[in-house]
């Protein structure tokens, strides 16, 4: 696994998504309590930034049409999306949030 720095832990706010670019890929990072999730920052239904959507528990809702995705699996939990969004392993190293895009 090749973990890369995505952002500083202090840049994340519990229950809010943060859009970052890692190695040319747009990624949405979401802190839920003590856990941080990384999901590709593009809705599989409308190709818009998921990081602009709302977080509810471990679900991220797309702002455009309301598709909902499980942050743990990337699978859609509400229509109109039917295709999952890639998720990435996350590791916290000191004050840094690292993700593995492989």
C-alpha positions as CSV (number, residue, x, y, z in Angstrom):
1,X,0.0,0.0,0.0
2,X,1.2,3.4,-0.9
3,X,-0.3,5.9,1.5
4,X,-0.2,9.6,0.5
5,X,-0.9,12.7,2.5
6,X,-4.4,14.0,1.7
7,X,-4.7,16.8,4.3
8,X,-4.0,17.8,7.9
9,X,-6.3,16.2,10.5
10,X,-7.1,19.8,11.7
11,X,-8.6,20.6,8.3
12,X,-11.5,18.2,8.9
13,X,-14.7,19.0,10.7
14,X,-16.8,16.2,12.2
15,X,-19.9,15.6,10.0
16,X,-18.7,17.6,7.0
17,X,-17.0,16.6,3.7
18,X,-13.8,18.2,2.5
19,X,-12.8,18.0,-1.2
20,X,-9.1,17.5,-1.8
21,X,-7.0,16.4,-4.8
22,X,-4.5,13.5,-4.3
23,X,-2.3,12.4,-7.1
24,X,-4.6,14.0,-9.7
25,X,-7.8,12.4,-8.2
26,X,-10.6,14.3,-6.5
27,X,-11.4,12.8,-3.2
28,X,-14.0,13.6,-0.5
29,X,-12.8,13.2,3.1
30,X,-15.3,12.9,5.8
31,X,-14.7,12.7,9.6
32,X,-17.5,10.9,11.5
33,X,-16.6,10.9,15.2
34,X,-13.1,9.4,15.5
35,X,-13.1,7.8,12.0
36,X,-12.1,9.4,8.7
37,X,-13.4,8.1,5.4
38,X,-12.2,8.7,1.8
39,X,-14.5,8.4,-1.2
40,X,-14.0,9.5,-4.8
41,X,-15.4,13.0,-5.1
42,X,-17.7,12.3,-8.0
43,X,-21.3,11.1,-7.8
44,X,-21.7,8.0,-10.0
45,X,-25.1,9.3,-11.1
46,X,-24.5,12.9,-12.1
47,X,-20.7,13.4,-12.1
48,X,-20.8,16.3,-9.6
49,X,-18.7,16.8,-6.4
50,X,-19.9,14.7,-3.5
51,X,-17.9,16.9,-1.1
52,X,-20.5,19.6,-1.6
53,X,-23.2,17.3,-0.3
54,X,-24.5,16.6,3.2
55,X,-23.2,14.1,5.7
56,X,-25.6,12.1,7.9
57,X,-23.9,9.4,10.0
58,X,-21.9,7.3,7.6
59,X,-23.8,8.5,4.5
60,X,-22.9,11.2,2.1
61,X,-25.8,12.7,0.1
62,X,-25.2,14.2,-3.3
63,X,-26.4,17.8,-3.4
64,X,-27.8,17.6,-7.0
65,X,-30.3,14.8,-7.1
66,X,-30.1,13.3,-3.6
67,X,-28.2,10.1,-4.3
68,X,-26.8,8.7,-1.0
69,X,-23.6,6.7,-0.6
70,X,-22.3,4.6,2.3
71,X,-18.9,6.1,3.3
72,X,-17.6,2.7,4.3
73,X,-18.4,0.8,1.1
74,X,-19.2,3.5,-1.5
75,X,-22.4,1.7,-2.4
76,X,-25.5,3.8,-3.1
77,X,-28.1,3.6,-0.3
78,X,-30.7,5.8,-2.0
79,X,-31.7,6.6,-5.7
80,X,-31.2,7.7,-8.3
81,X,-27.6,6.4,-8.2
82,X,-27.2,2.6,-8.9
83,X,-23.4,2.4,-9.2
84,X,-21.0,2.5,-6.3
85,X,-18.3,5.2,-5.8
86,X,-14.7,4.0,-5.1
87,X,-13.6,4.3,-1.4
88,X,-10.0,4.3,-0.2
89,X,-8.2,3.1,2.9
90,X,-7.4,5.9,5.4
91,X,-4.6,6.1,8.0
92,X,-3.9,8.9,10.5
93,X,-0.2,9.6,11.0
94,X,0.3,12.2,13.7
95,X,-1.5,15.3,12.3
96,X,-1.8,14.0,8.8
97,X,-4.6,12.1,7.0
98,X,-3.1,9.6,4.6
99,X,-5.0,7.7,1.9
100,X,-4.1,4.8,-0.4
101,X,-5.4,5.2,-3.9
102,X,-4.1,1.8,-5.1
